Amino acid sequence: MQIWKWIQKNFLSLLVIVLLLLFFFRKAPQPDGATVTVVRDTIYTVHIDTVYTKPQIIKEIKPVEIPAQYIPDSNYKALRKQFETLVNEYLTKKTYVDTLKVDSLGWVRVEDTLKANAIQDRKFSYNLKEKIITNTITIKEPYKPKSQVFIGGGVGGTTTGTINQVNLGLMLKNKKDRILGVTGGYNFQQLAPQVNLSYFQKIKL
């Protein structure tokens, strides 16, 4: 009976304590996952240059049959004309140019100069645009709370500047970012000890 009377007398206090404990230990919402941010930068580097080379002969193939226009004529005048034609063809410089487009990067140009049945000079010219892509990846990990215990104290007073109480307490912050505090102190005005139970929860603004 005494226990029942004590419960009836302190019912409101017990109800507050139970509610605070329920709030403190209830399941917390799961934190959002990691945030991945990708920033892509694209720059172009242009390469322009001209290179001169002289190809080397690696193989010679002599004709098996000689065409009729290159067979010496028995008539001197005809032979002389034939000779002059061959000399003119042999010593005339001819320049060949070809350009190769390399997708969207630019082009490569080849220029050959031929004389005396041989390549005299070869020139490479190119204009290429190199595409360089840089990806910057930033990973922001979600906040990971942890349990912490705090100890501290305080004093209280009236608006007239009179200090009438002191207290000392503990605060527990769990991994769900909820804070439960227990404070014990003494009230000089009432000449009696006092106990405070508090609860705090983080909110999003």
Buried (B, 14 or more C-beta within 10 A) or exposed (E): EEEEEEEEEEEEEEEEEEEBEEEBEEEBEEEEEEEEEEEEEEEEEEEEEEEEEEEEEEEEEEEEEEEEEEEEEEEEEEEEEBEEEEEEEEEEEEEEEEEEEEEEBBEBBBBBBBBEEEBBBBBEBBBBEEEEEEEEEEEEEEEEBEEEEEEEEEEBEEEEEEEEBBBEBEBBBBEBBBBBBEBBBBBBEEEEEEEEBEBBEEEEE
